[in-house]
Amino acid sequence: MPHKRSSRIAIRLSVTVPLTMLVGVLAAPSIARGQSAAEIVAANIKASGGEQAIARIENFTSKGRVTIDSPFIGTLEGTIDMVRVPGRRYYERVALGQIEQTKGWDGTRGWEVGPNGPRTLEGFELDVMRVQSFVNPFVAQRTLAPPGLHIKRLDDADVNGRLQYVLLVTTAAGPAATMFIDRDTKLLTRGTMTVSIPAGGEATIVTDMGGYKPIGGVMLSTTMTQVAEGIATTRVTLDETSFNTAVDARIFAAR
């Protein structure tokens, strides 16, 4: 039914794109020389807490709020819960009133249970959860090492009055991502990617990340605004995150 189909599209926007990965294109006239793509990546990892601090994270659990504004279904407000085990497992539950969606990755299989029933997640949707399981997206890309991974520096850009490094990340399969890193803080701030939304066709997703806080020795974004023009705007605020706690492995298993 139309209402059900629209709900399906809007809900998936909150989980289709990694909370800490995707970024958008705002061209600037020229590249400020002296920093290679590899050096910018290294600076971002250092600003995120550094290799050793990131490696100490065995898992992290987050709870927060989510709001979705869509011309199809109006405004929905609810909660989001995530449990992430870097490179090994992922779990997410979004509850928007009577609408609920749960998804996970047990290290092998990706799955989702939503308003339209259960389904298997493969390809790009599975890759998203793998990347989201990590603290830092560049550590994720390096660890997962997808075929054809290449990071290229583009012209610098201005985002909301702040100068950004811009990196284009491509692989042999899947959509390219353009990643924006603040030149001062060296933290990830924005991203765009054109993706295929189930039952909705192609959409360009623009994601802004902010509200960085030091948690467990690493810097984590606690706010995310994701815009799919003409489809929905999703806002996520993480109110609490804990590290290296006891986790019931059964939550990651396919429903």
LUMSE-476936 format. One record per atom (N, C-alpha, C): x, y, z. Coordinates in steps of 0.02 Angstrom, whole numbers, plus 50000, padded with zeros to 5 digits. Each point is the difference from the previous one (the first is absolute). Last residue first. Example, Ala and Ser with C-alpha at 12.3 -4.5 7.8 and 13.67 -1.06 7.14 Angstrom:
506424988850354;500425005950003;499615005550037;500154971449996;499555005950000;500455006050000;
! end
This chain:
508474936950623;499344998550028;499624995149957;502785002950033;499435001449957;499354997950032;502115007250153;499784994449958;499385001849961;501145013650171;500255000849932;499744994749951;499565000750240;499645005549967;500225000849927;500984984050157;499404997749967;499645005749963;501995002050144;500124998749929;499384998049962;500345015850219;499694993649985;500064998749925;501655015350161;499515000249945;499754992949988;501485017050188;499764993349984;499445000449948;501775019749994;499544997350049;499804992949980;501475019249898;500264993850028;499584997350058;499345024649947;500504995949966;500154993750039;497865019849960;500444996650047;500454995249961;498255023149966;500394994749969;500454997050053;497705018449960;500484996550042;500344994449961;498525016049897;500025002950067;500504996650046;499615004949724;500184994750046;500105003050069;498535007149771;500415002550056;500144994250047;499035005249729;500174995350054;500425003650051;498255004449770;500455002950050;500094995050057;499095001749723;500064996150061;500505003450047;498315004849771;500575002550039;500004996350066;498914994049738;499975000750072;500635003450027;499124999149761;499804993850032;499945000850075;500755017249842;499364997749975;499754993650032;502545003950025;499555005249974;499374996949971;501544991950198;499874997249933;499465004449969;501765002550224;499485002649955;500004996149935;500914999950277;500054996749935;499415002149957;501495005650241;499435002049961;500104997449929;501034995650267;500014998749929;499365002549969;501654999250249;499425002549962;500104998649926;501624994150166;499384998550036;499385002749965;502754991649952;499465004549981;499374997950036;502524995050095;499424997349965;499515005549983;502734994350086;499525005249983;499444997049958;501584987450196;499945001549929;499485005549990;500554990450217;500655001249969;499985001449926;498024996350138;500434994050002;500675000949966;498575019049941;499674994650036;500464993849997;499795028249931;500484994750018;499654994750043;498735015049806;500174999850072;500514994550013;498595015449787;500534995450021;500155000650075;498265009849832;499934998550071;500524995250026;499344998649740;500255005050047;499924997850071;499534994549708;500174997350066;500285005550044;498394996449759;500435004350041;500104996850068;499214991849736;500024998850072;500495004850033;498484993849760;500485004750028;499964999450076;499234984949767;499965000950072;500555004850023;498554993049764;500635002750025;499915001650074;498694980749844;499955006350038;500705002150021;498434980649836;500635003150019;499875006650037;498064981550013;500455002049946;500635003250027;498094989650125;500015007149990;500455002549944;499644977250101;499335002449983;499985007549986;502214993750111;499494994949984;499315003049991;502215013849948;499554999050056;499494994749982;502585007049913;499364997349980;499594998650062;501985019649968;499874993050017;499324998049973;502095020250006;499394998149965;499904992550009;501305019150160;500064993849962;499334998849965;501545018850174;499454998449953;500154993649964;500755014850247;500104995449946;499414999549953;501455013550232;499444999549952;500154994749948;501445004550197;499445004650011;499414999049953;502474989150129;499534999349945;499385004250013;502445006750103;499454995350010;499535000149940;501995014250056;500184993749966;499464994750009;500195024550068;499904994650049;500234993349974;500255019349857;500245001750067;499964994250048;499204998549774;500725001249998;500295001650068;497854984049942;500145006850021;500765001150003;498784982549837;500345000050065;500195007250016;498344983649822;500235006750019;500294999750071;499444982149778;500055000950072;500325006850016;498614984349803;500435005850006;500015002250072;499464975549861;499845004750054;500505005749999;498914979549819;500565003950025;499755004750055;498804975649940;500055007149983;500615003450030;499974973349931;499675004550046;500115007349982;501884982249935;499274999250000;499695004950049;502315000649964;499824996649938;499254999049993;500815020950142;500174992950002;499784996949934;500555026650121;499694995549952;500234992850012;499965027250107;500144993050016;499614995649950;500965026850033;499554995749963;500204992850012;500345024550144;500284993749975;499464996049964;500675026350107;499504995949966;500344993949970;500305021050204;500324995549954;499454995749968;499365024450097;500034992750008;500494996949950;499125025050134;500374996949946;500104992550014;497925016450082;500634997150023;500334996249943;497795011049995;500495005050018;500664997350026;498194985849920;499755004150056;500535004850026;501104986449836;499374997250026;499815004050062;501815000449773;499735003650058;499344996850019;502284988749871;499325002749995;499835003850064;502224988649834;499725001750065;499325003249990;500914982849816;500075006950020;499685001050069;500694975349969;499705004849954;500145007150023;501154973650040;499855006750024;499715004349943;499844972450037;500305005449962;499825006750029;500034971350042;499825006450031;500395005549965;499154972449963;500455005449980;499745006550031;499574970849977;499975005950044;500525005249979;499444977149904;500015006249964;499965006250043;499114978450114;500375000049937;499975006949966;499804999350267;499604997849943;500405000449935;500575000850261;500384999949937;499594997549941;499745002550256;499584996049956;500324999249930;501125013550160;499934993250027;499614995549953;500275023049947;500654996749999;499954992850023;498085013550011;500184998749931;500664996349995;499295006950215;499554995049972;500214998149929;501095017750104;500234993750030;499574994249973;499305020949940;500614998449964;500334993750028;498015008850103;499884997149934;500634998249961;499624999750273;500245004649949;499924996949931;499194988450192;500025006850027;500165005049945;498784976449936;500645002850021;499925007050030;498224986949899;500214996550061;500655002950028;498975006949791;499735003250059;500224996650065;500594990649788;500375006250012;499755003350065;498874980649933;500704998450015;500405006250016;497785002549926;500044997850069;500714998250020;499625006049775;499875005750044;500064997950073;500094983649831;500635003750007;499935005950047;498084987749940;500414996250047;500665003650012;498585009349841;499685000550065;500394996150053;500694998949771;500155006450031;499705000550070;499934975849926;500305005349960;500145006350040;498114985150104;500594998149963;500305006149966;497984990250189;500375005849975;500654997649969;497414988450046;500734999450004;500335006349972;497494998250122;500344999349936;500754999650013;497265000750126;500734998850000;500294999849930;497735014850052;500244993350015;500764999349996;498705020549972;499854995549944;500284993050010;500335017950160;499274999849987;499814995249944;502334993850098;499655006450002;499274999249986;502624987750034;499294998650013;499665006750009;502504989149894;499575005650021;499304997450011;502864991749960;499284998950000;499645006350023;502564986549921;499655006250017;499264999049994;502304982850045;499365001649968;499735006850023;502174993050078;499934996549935;499385002449963;500575008950209;500684998549977;500014996549933;497995007650105;500304995450048;500734998349984;498085020849964;500514996349963;500374995850052;497455015149978;500624997750030;500464996449952;497465015350064;500464997249951;500634997850034;497235009950033;500604997350031;500434996949945;497725017950038;500454996449955;500624997950038;497255010650029;500634997850029;500414996149948;497615016650056;500454997349948;500674998350032;498215010550119;499794993249984;500444996849947;501135019850108;499304998750016;499834992749987;502155002749937;499665006349985;499264999050012;502594987750040;499294999750018;499695006949990;502334984049934;499685006549994;499264999250015;502504985850032;499274999950007;499755007149998;502374983649943;499675006550003;499244999050005;502714987249998;499294999450016;499705007050005;502414984349920;499635006350002;499274998650016;502784988349987;499284999650008;499695007050002;502374995549941;499754993350015;499244999550004;501575019749970;500194995049951;499704993250010;499755015850204;500385001849940;500214994149957;497825002750146;500624996450015;500455000849938;497615012650108;500494998949947;500634996550026;497225007850044;500554996550032;500494998149944;497735018150044;500504996749959;500514996450044;497385013949986;500484996350041;500484996449955;497985021249997;500464995749964;500484996850050;497345013349989;500654998550031;500414995649954;497945019149944;500094993850038;500704999350026;498035014349825;500525000750052;500054993550039;498975011649750;500014994450047;500585001150049;498425014549802;500554999850048;499914994150047;499005000049746;500025005350049;500614999450045;499454986049806;499714997850064;500005005550054;500755003149766;499574994149995;499634998650065;501685017349970;499375002049969;499514994149994;501865002050199;499924997549932;499345002549971;501874999650224;499515004449967;499964997849928;500964989150248;499974999649927;499445004549975;501684995050233;499425003449972;500044999449924;501164988450245;499985000849928;499355003449980;501824994350229;499355001949973;500055001049924;501534983450181;499865006949981;499305000949974;502234982650095;499285001150003;499865007349984;502154979749978;499745006849999;499245000050002;502454984250039;499274999950000;499755007250005;502404984749929;499695006150027;499254999949987;502514983650009;499315001049979;499765006750027;502294994250004;499754993349983;499275000249978;502175018050015;499274999550001;499794993149977;502295007950003;499764997650066;499254999250003;501195009249809;500084992750004;499754997250067;500045023549963;499484997049959;500044992350006;501675012550106;499365000950034;499444996749961;502154999849902;499984995850061;499335000650035;500445013449802;499964992949987;499904995850063;499135025550002;500624996549986;499904992549994;498425019550029;500244996850061;500664996349992;498815014149837;499464995850028;500204996450064;501545013249872;499515004450032;499434996150032;501614987949874;500315002850060;499505004450038;499324991849793;500054994550049;500305002450065;499955015249821;499334998750025;500004994550052;502005005049889;499835005450046;499304998950029;500754985249834;500384998950062;499835005350051;499085002549785;499704994250034;500354998850067;500925016249863;499375002450027;499644994450037;501984994749885;500155004250059;499365002650032;499834987749798;500234995650055;500145004050063;499465011849803;499424996550026;500194995650059;501615020349968;499754994749956;499384996950030;501185025050024;499694994550037;499744995049949;501105019749926;500394998350060;499714994350040;498775020149834;500504994749995;500314998550068;497545009049926;500575002650037;500514994450005;498135002849802;500254996150056;500575003650033;497875012049865;500654996849992;500184996150063;497815011349957;500385001449939;500654996249994;497834989450122;500385006150012;500485000949942;497554985050043;500655001249970;500295006750019;498364981450109;499975007349993;500685002249973;498584975550061;500455003549954;499845007549998;499674979150206;499755003149939;500475004649962;499874975650179;500125007149995;499845002949931;499984976850199;499865002949934;500035007549999;500484984850205;500394999049939;499865004749943;499084994550241;500645003550001;500374999849934;497834989950046;499945006250037;500655004049998;499184983249799;500374999950061;499975006750036;497994992349839;500655003249993;500374999850066;497814990549977;500324998349938;500715002649996;498285003150178;500484994750009;500384998249936;498225016550026;500365000850063;500554994950008;498484999749815;500475005649994;500415000850064;498204984249980;500654997749978;500505005649992;497735004750056;500364996750055;500694998049978;498555009349838;500235004950049;500404996750055;498974986349831;500535004249973;500295004450054;498144987050057;500584995849990;500595004149974;497905010050021;500314999050065;500634996149993;498695002549809;500345006350017;500354999350068;498664982049928;500595000749958;500405006250018;497924996750104;500484995250025;500665000549961;498165012849930;500265002550064;500544995450027;498904993649798;500425005949994;500305002250065;499484973949969;499585006050000;500445006250000;
! end
